[in-house]
């Protein structure tokens, strides 16, 4: 068992009268059970402190679980001691009164000098060295003879002979000190004197009766007293019991957080809206396709459209809706222009490369035949007959998701991503330069130099000489001009400009964070809703009003690491999210009040 500051540590017994249906708290790696949550947290906090050590290897500064793993690995290594050495080593250990260091050295030296039966080594035979195995030790003292069996190619004894001790060649000790150290600690249950474990003593025939000098309390090791075993260890632990009562340091894992008396009153989390027209498990595909089309709209030659427009088009039963035809045609044009696998597939079929309102469905069938996915095989005939609109909306989105993932691999998209990365790096460098100048100005103000003492011309010149600002282009020149402004309003404008540019040049959206149950929260700049994705990505929902956003913020507990980070990001983006939600609500009201006209 792991040692607490080199002292034994006893695990707690299960609570009395435990009901099988009772809710309890259990520590995974010790299986200890607690009724009280605070006691559970205190004990878990103790196990997470680096005050534990491995009983076998002696490694310290570990957590309890790390010490447990270390002991398991050390126990495996301790069992690597050759079988023929186990019994002699146990006899030397049992009831020895030496210190650990002296005992280790005595065992190691004895193994080098006293060769035991079963040991494989080399011996002199007819003027040369040959491999052999000691079969029997004959005699004792300085007149020892050894009956050895000479080993053949398959390590089998070919013949036997008797040799002198001087003829045996032992190039190295049968076991290393590190291996013996692990074996001694693993095979004993008590020290001073050392006592071999009862099961090993019985297995190897070790006499369990203590010698007379031990019975008379003579010859015991009088070295430095250690609290490793016995009552002294339990007394020492009482001094360390304050470790168990240490207060919990927040933030911790959200699932371990328990409300305290001084915590604020958390409101109930508002329910998610799930009024999607597409299946709930397909909302992720819908968002991926929509975000890709908006992000690469110029490259695809697509006009912007809303998420609701795409959702309505996907759920429509019409087969040639303009929006879907344009999306498919734009993706096929991109794949053909890249001259990749799809381009080669069309050339083999001798198809023309022009996608039209009439031929787009045939090109879609060719693509599904090329990727050879079983879930789409049965849909090819339906699309070819002109009944694309009859497909399930989930299947339509899966097909579009496949096309989008294929489009991402094209050279045109990769080149666009590289341009955005360069722009991102230039913006970050500009923002860093702005921060540096602010620090310098603050330093000059503290030293008594006003803003009028700063040479504006030198500032602009230094910016133009900065390697990171030599990217060229109109945008970079504008940034350099902006960075040269030293007025208060100019500084605020520069910071907001850089933040807006970095947001617009974002390569892909990333979730704002996760709540205690690992649900992910997504916000898209062009959609006025805060989307929530379940931990398994099978369910989606959203918050679409300012009241729901405020209520969500009131439910997040900053004592948990995930909800703390999520709340920080929501507060940071609060104004943008609130503005987008207001525009979304306004647009929904306009749509609801607009009468439906046939043909729209």
Secondary structure, 3 states (H helix, E strand, C coil): CCEECCECCCCCCCCCCCCCCCCCEECCCCCCEECCHHHHHHHHHHHHCCCEECCCCCCCCECHHHHHHHHHHHHHHHCCCCHHHHHHHHHHHCCCCCCHHHHHHHHHHHHHHCCCCCCEEEEEECCEEEEEEEEEEECCHHHCEEEEEEECCCCCEEEEEEEEHHHEECCCCCCCHHHHHHHHHHHEEECCCCEECHHHHHHCCCCCCCCHHHHCCCCCCCCCCCCCCCHHHHHHHHHHHHHCCCCCCCCECHHHCCCCCCCCCCCCCCCCECCCCCCHHHHHHHHHHHHHHHHCHHHHCCCCCCHHHHHHHHHCCCCCCHHHHHHHHHHHHHHHHHCCHHHHHHHHCCCCCCCCCCCHHHHHHHHHHHHCCHHHHHHHHHHHCCCHHHCCHHHHHHHHHHHHHHHHCCHHHHHHHHHHHHHHHHHHHHHHHHHHHHHHHHHHHHCCCCHHHCCHHHHHHHHHHCHHHCCCCHHHHHHHHHHCCCCHHHHHHHHHHHHHHHHHCCCCCCCCEECCCCCEEEECCCCCCEEEECCCCCCEEEECCHHHHHHHHCCCCCCEHHHHHHHHHHHHCHHHHHHHHHHHHHHHHHHHHCCCCCCC
